[in-house]
Amino acid sequence: MTGARTTQWHLSPNLALDEMVAKRRAEGASIVHLGFGESRLPVYPPLAGQLHAGAKRNAYGPVVGSESVRASVAGYFSRRALPTQPDQVIVAPGSKALLIALHMVVPGDVLIPRPSWVTYRPQVELAGKRAWGVPIPAECGGVPEPAALRDTIRVARAEGGDPRVMVLTLPDNPTGTTAGPGLVRELCAIAEDEDLLMLSDEIYRDLLHDPAFPFLSPAEVAPDRTVVFTGLSKSMALGGWRIGAARFPAGNQGEHIRAGVASVASEVWSALAGPMQAVAEYAFAEPPGLRARVAADAALHGKVARAVHEALIDGGALNRPPTGGFYCYPDYEPFRGALAARGVTDVTSLQRLLLDEHGIAMLAGHHFGDDPHALRLRAATSMLYGETEADQYLALEAEDPLSLKHIYEAVTRIRDSFADLRSL
């Protein structure tokens, strides 16, 4: 077709690496899998019961979700200092769907942390807009450094860009760190000054390692210009069930954005599947047993993430301590000389060396928008809990998960592999 635009389509690197690891394991390779951001834990049994009970809900439902499920989500947010009404909520098959719908509705370019979750930039570009990466120094907990944010806005406008949206991730993927209240307030002030809409991705909020961490949502500071996203993929280990939710601002602007997202939803996914709405209604209501399970999950994530962090530091990497979720983001700059002697000069070749010669699967930092010449990768520590449900329950119930053979051996292998790299 004359004049047709050709687009290069690629599978998400996160999913592509997971499929590669599965293939190599099927061929007999021994691999410590740190490359996929999944909470590798069993389904909380009452959720399976809700799914079974909801199986008869086979009719199309309201696009935005039933009144009862939206009331449950509204209660979830309200308990987190974000007073919410059901008509501020939409549920969907995953927060990914809600994010791309919002980019299709809200005009303007998008400011994203650099590095940030692998899906942010492709979604912005799929929506026909431009993503502007803003550096996140180690001390910033995965959100843009304020001065760098102002500089990026200025540069974007000078180059003909139109930045109107900013994405924040609290806690952060890929770094596993969390921005403190002071920094969040600074970014909200900039959003007010520059008239930015903030998209606060809080899908890891319930997995803070320290329950006393002073978490502050941008929606508490700037409620009229913040959309909050969450879901059950991480906190309840339900990635494959695809349940997400969004909270829109009250008032005319929020209602306008929500109506636009609902319009996109009606043409793309119709509604969250009825059985999943039954699960979501129960889960977001947070009965006591479920709250206890989430707390146990968060404690496990924290213990194992800290153990992997210590192993990486012992091996010579630079890495900020993780505070939420299940990620570490080590920097192997101290290895650069030794690695160069092996032909490793960028993060892609480092990822390949770790997988081919050490059986360690990690995701290269450039997939998150990081400098491809930097030697930074993401380790997803939640993949270490075990391949079987029995092993995963052992990890969940253990006072010291490192006392379990399968976790101890994996962490030891990580430490030894990087010690070997350092000694090259």
C-alpha positions in Angstrom: 0.0 0.0 0.0 1.6 3.3 -1.1 2.3 5.6 1.8 1.4 3.1 4.4 3.1 3.5 7.7 5.3 0.6 8.8 5.4 -0.1 12.6 7.9 -2.4 14.3 6.0 -4.6 16.7 7.7 -6.4 19.6 6.5 -8.6 22.4 7.0 -6.9 25.8 10.5 -7.7 26.9 9.2 -8.8 30.3 7.0 -11.4 28.7 9.6 -12.3 26.1 12.3 -13.1 28.7 9.8 -15.2 30.7 9.0 -17.3 27.6 12.7 -17.7 26.9 13.4 -18.9 30.4 10.5 -21.4 30.2 11.8 -22.7 26.9 15.3 -23.2 28.2 14.1 -24.9 31.4 12.0 -27.3 29.3 15.3 -28.1 27.4 16.9 -29.0 30.7 18.7 -25.7 31.7 19.1 -24.8 35.3 18.1 -21.1 35.6 17.6 -18.8 38.6 14.7 -16.7 37.2 14.8 -13.1 38.3 13.4 -11.7 35.1 9.6 -11.6 35.4 7.6 -9.3 37.7 5.2 -11.8 39.0 4.2 -12.6 42.6 4.9 -16.3 42.5 2.5 -17.3 45.3 -0.6 -19.5 45.5 -4.1 -18.1 45.1 -5.7 -17.2 48.5 -8.4 -20.0 48.7 -11.4 -17.7 49.4 -10.7 -15.9 46.1 -10.9 -19.2 44.3 -14.2 -19.7 46.0 -15.4 -16.3 44.8 -14.3 -17.1 41.3 -16.3 -20.4 41.4 -19.3 -18.6 42.9 -19.2 -16.0 40.2 -18.9 -18.5 37.3 -22.6 -18.2 36.5 -22.3 -14.4 35.9 -22.1 -14.9 32.2 -24.1 -11.9 31.0 -22.6 -8.6 29.9 -22.3 -6.2 32.8 -21.9 -2.4 33.1 -18.9 -1.2 31.2 -17.4 0.6 34.3 -18.3 -2.3 36.6 -21.3 -3.1 38.8 -22.4 -0.7 41.5 -21.4 -3.2 44.2 -17.8 -3.8 42.9 -17.2 -0.1 42.5 -18.5 0.5 46.0 -16.0 -2.1 47.2 -13.2 -0.3 45.4 -14.3 3.0 46.7 -14.1 1.7 50.2 -10.6 0.4 49.5 -9.4 3.9 48.5 -11.4 5.6 51.3 -9.6 3.5 53.9 -6.3 4.8 52.5 -7.1 8.5 53.1 -8.6 9.0 49.6 -12.4 9.5 50.1 -14.0 8.0 47.1 -17.5 7.5 45.7 -18.4 4.5 43.4 -19.0 6.9 40.5 -15.3 7.8 40.6 -14.2 4.2 39.9 -13.8 2.0 36.8 -12.8 -1.7 37.0 -11.1 -3.4 34.0 -9.1 -6.5 32.9 -5.9 -5.2 34.4 -4.5 -1.7 35.1 -2.7 -1.9 31.7 -6.0 -1.5 29.9 -7.0 1.5 32.0 -3.7 3.2 31.4 -3.7 2.9 27.6 -7.4 4.0 27.6 -6.5 7.1 29.6 -3.6 7.9 27.2 -6.1 7.7 24.3 -8.5 10.1 26.1 -6.2 12.7 27.7 -4.3 15.0 25.2 -0.7 15.9 25.5 2.7 14.3 25.8 3.7 12.2 28.8 6.5 12.6 31.4 7.7 9.2 32.6 10.4 8.3 35.1 13.7 7.0 33.5 13.9 4.1 34.2 10.3 3.0 34.6 8.1 0.0 34.0 8.6 -1.4 30.5 4.9 -0.7 29.4 4.7 3.0 30.1 6.6 4.3 27.0 5.1 1.8 24.5 1.6 2.7 25.6 2.2 6.4 25.2 3.6 5.8 21.7 0.7 3.4 20.8 -1.6 6.3 21.7 0.3 8.5 19.1 2.0 10.7 21.7 5.5 11.3 22.8 7.1 10.1 26.1 9.7 12.3 27.8 12.0 10.4 30.2 13.0 12.2 33.4 15.9 10.9 35.4 15.3 9.3 38.8 18.5 9.5 40.9 18.9 6.6 43.4 17.7 8.8 46.3 14.4 9.7 44.6 12.6 6.4 45.2 11.7 5.8 41.6 10.1 9.2 40.8 11.5 12.2 38.8 14.0 14.5 40.5 12.1 17.8 40.8 14.8 20.0 39.1 15.2 17.5 36.3 11.4 17.4 35.8 11.3 21.2 35.4 14.2 21.0 32.9 12.6 18.3 30.9 9.3 20.2 30.7 11.2 23.3 29.5 13.2 21.2 26.9 10.1 19.4 25.7 8.2 22.7 25.1 11.2 24.2 23.4 11.3 21.2 21.0 7.6 21.5 20.1 6.4 19.0 22.7 3.3 19.4 24.7 3.8 17.6 28.1 0.5 17.5 30.1 0.7 14.2 31.9 3.1 12.8 34.5 3.4 9.2 35.5 4.5 8.3 39.1 5.0 4.8 40.5 4.7 4.3 44.2 6.4 1.9 45.2 8.5 1.8 42.1 9.1 -0.9 39.5 12.0 -1.4 38.5 13.9 0.0 41.5 11.9 -1.5 44.4 12.2 1.9 46.2 9.5 4.3 47.3 9.4 8.1 47.3 8.9 9.8 50.6 6.2 12.4 51.4 8.5 15.5 50.9 9.4 14.5 47.4 5.8 13.6 46.5 4.7 17.1 47.7 7.4 18.7 45.6 6.2 16.9 42.4 2.6 17.8 43.2 3.6 21.5 43.4 5.3 21.3 40.0 2.1 19.6 38.6 0.1 22.5 39.9 2.5 25.1 38.5 2.7 23.4 35.1 -0.9 22.2 34.9 -0.1 18.5 34.7 -2.4 15.5 35.2 -0.7 12.9 37.4 -1.2 9.2 36.9 -0.2 7.5 40.2 0.4 3.8 39.7 0.0 2.4 43.2 -0.3 -1.3 42.3 2.5 -2.1 44.8 1.1 0.1 47.6 0.0 -2.8 49.8 3.4 -4.5 49.5 5.5 -2.0 51.4 8.0 -4.0 53.4 7.6 -1.8 56.5 3.9 -1.1 57.4 5.0 2.1 59.1 6.5 3.6 56.0 5.0 7.1 55.6 3.4 6.5 52.3 1.8 9.6 50.6 -0.3 9.3 47.5 -0.3 12.3 45.1 -4.1 12.1 45.2 -3.9 13.2 48.9 -2.0 16.4 48.0 -3.5 17.2 44.6 -6.8 15.3 44.4 -8.2 17.3 41.5 -5.3 16.4 39.2 -4.5 12.8 40.1 -5.8 9.5 38.7 -4.8 6.5 40.9 -4.4 3.0 39.4 -4.3 -0.3 41.3 -5.1 -4.0 40.8 -4.9 -7.4 42.3 -2.0 -8.8 40.2 0.7 -8.0 42.8 -0.9 -7.7 46.2 -3.0 -10.9 45.7 -0.8 -12.7 43.3 -3.5 -12.7 40.6 -1.6 -11.5 37.5 -3.3 -14.1 35.3 -6.8 -13.1 36.4 -6.4 -9.6 35.1 -8.2 -7.4 37.6 -7.5 -3.6 37.7 -9.2 -0.5 39.0 -8.8 3.3 38.6 -9.9 6.1 40.8 -10.7 9.4 39.0 -10.9 12.9 40.6 -14.2 14.2 41.7 -15.6 17.2 39.8 -16.0 18.1 36.2 -12.5 17.3 35.0 -12.4 13.9 36.6 -15.9 13.1 35.3 -14.9 14.0 31.8 -11.8 11.8 31.9 -13.7 8.9 33.4 -16.4 9.2 30.7 -13.7 9.1 28.0 -12.1 6.0 29.5 -15.5 4.3 29.8 -16.1 5.1 26.1 -12.8 3.4 25.1 -13.6 0.5 27.4 -17.0 0.0 25.7 -15.3 -0.4 22.3 -12.3 -2.4 23.5 -13.0 -4.8 26.4 -16.7 -4.2 27.1 -16.4 -4.9 30.8 -14.4 -6.8 33.4 -15.5 -10.4 33.2 -18.4 -11.2 35.6 -16.6 -13.9 37.6 -13.6 -11.5 38.1 -16.0 -8.8 39.3 -17.1 -11.2 42.0 -13.5 -11.7 43.0 -12.8 -8.0 42.9 -15.8 -7.1 45.1 -14.6 -9.5 47.8 -10.9 -8.6 47.6 -11.3 -4.9 47.7 -13.6 -5.2 50.7 -10.6 -6.6 52.5 -12.1 -9.0 55.0 -9.7 -9.8 58.0 -8.4 -13.0 56.6 -7.4 -11.4 53.3 -5.7 -8.5 55.1 -3.6 -11.0 57.0 -2.7 -12.8 53.8 -1.6 -9.6 52.1 0.5 -8.7 55.2 2.2 -12.1 55.1 2.9 -11.7 51.4 4.4 -8.2 52.0 6.6 -9.6 54.8 7.8 -12.4 52.6 8.6 -10.1 49.7 10.6 -7.8 52.0 12.6 -10.6 53.6 13.6 -12.2 50.2 14.2 -8.9 48.5 16.5 -7.8 51.3 18.3 -11.1 51.1 18.9 -10.7 47.4 19.9 -7.1 47.8 22.5 -8.2 50.4 23.8 -10.9 48.0 24.1 -8.4 45.2 25.9 -5.9 47.4 28.2 -8.7 48.7 28.9 -9.5 45.0 30.1 -5.9 44.5 27.0 -4.3 42.9 25.7 -0.8 43.7 22.1 -1.0 44.8 19.7 1.0 47.0 17.8 -1.1 49.6 14.3 -2.1 48.4 11.4 -0.8 50.4 8.3 -2.1 48.5 7.2 -4.8 46.0 9.7 -7.4 45.0 12.5 -5.8 43.0 16.2 -4.9 43.2 17.9 -2.7 40.6 21.7 -3.4 40.9 24.3 -1.4 39.0 27.4 -3.3 37.9 29.5 -0.3 37.1 32.2 -1.5 39.5 32.6 -4.6 37.2 33.0 -2.6 34.0 36.8 -3.2 33.5 36.6 -6.9 34.2 33.5 -7.3 32.0 35.0 -5.4 29.1 37.8 -8.0 29.0 35.0 -10.5 28.3 33.5 -8.4 25.6 30.7 -7.1 27.8 30.4 -3.3 27.1 26.6 -2.7 27.6 23.7 -4.0 29.5 22.4 -6.3 26.7 25.7 -8.2 26.6 25.7 -8.3 30.4 22.2 -9.8 30.4 23.3 -12.4 27.9 26.4 -13.3 29.8 24.5 -13.8 33.1 22.0 -16.1 31.4 24.3 -18.1 29.2 27.2 -18.6 31.5 25.7 -18.3 35.0 22.1 -19.3 34.5 20.9 -16.0 36.1 17.9 -14.4 34.2 17.5 -10.7 34.8 16.0 -8.0 32.7 18.3 -5.4 31.2 17.8 -1.8 32.3 17.5 -0.3 28.8 14.1 -2.0 28.5 13.0 0.3 31.3 14.3 3.4 29.4 17.7 3.4 31.2 21.0 4.2 29.4 21.9 1.1 27.4 25.5 1.7 28.1 24.9 1.6 31.9 25.3 -1.8 33.5 22.0 -1.9 35.4 19.4 -4.7 35.5 16.3 -5.6 37.4 16.0 -8.6 39.6 12.4 -9.8 40.4 12.9 -11.5 43.7 9.4 -13.0 43.9 10.3 -15.6 41.4 12.4 -17.5 44.1 9.5 -18.8 46.2 9.3 -22.1 44.4 7.9 -23.7 41.3 5.3 -25.8 43.2 2.5 -24.7 45.3 3.9 -26.7 48.2 7.2 -24.8 48.1 5.4 -21.5 47.8 3.3 -22.2 50.9 6.5 -23.2 52.8 8.0 -19.8 51.8 4.9 -17.9 52.9 4.7 -19.7 56.2 8.4 -19.7 57.1 9.7 -17.3 59.8 13.0 -17.3 57.9 12.5 -18.0 54.2 16.2 -18.2 53.8 16.2 -21.4 55.9 14.4 -23.2 53.0 16.7 -25.1 50.8 15.3 -23.9 47.5 15.5 -20.2 48.4 18.8 -20.5 50.2 20.4 -22.2 47.2 19.0 -19.6 44.8 20.3 -16.6 46.8 23.7 -18.3 47.3 23.9 -18.9 43.6 23.2 -15.2 42.9 25.9 -14.2 45.4 28.5 -16.6 44.0 27.8 -15.8 40.4 28.5 -12.1 40.9 31.5 -12.8 43.1 32.8 -14.8 40.1 32.2 -11.8 37.8 34.1 -9.5 40.2 37.1 -11.8 40.2 37.4 -11.9 36.4 
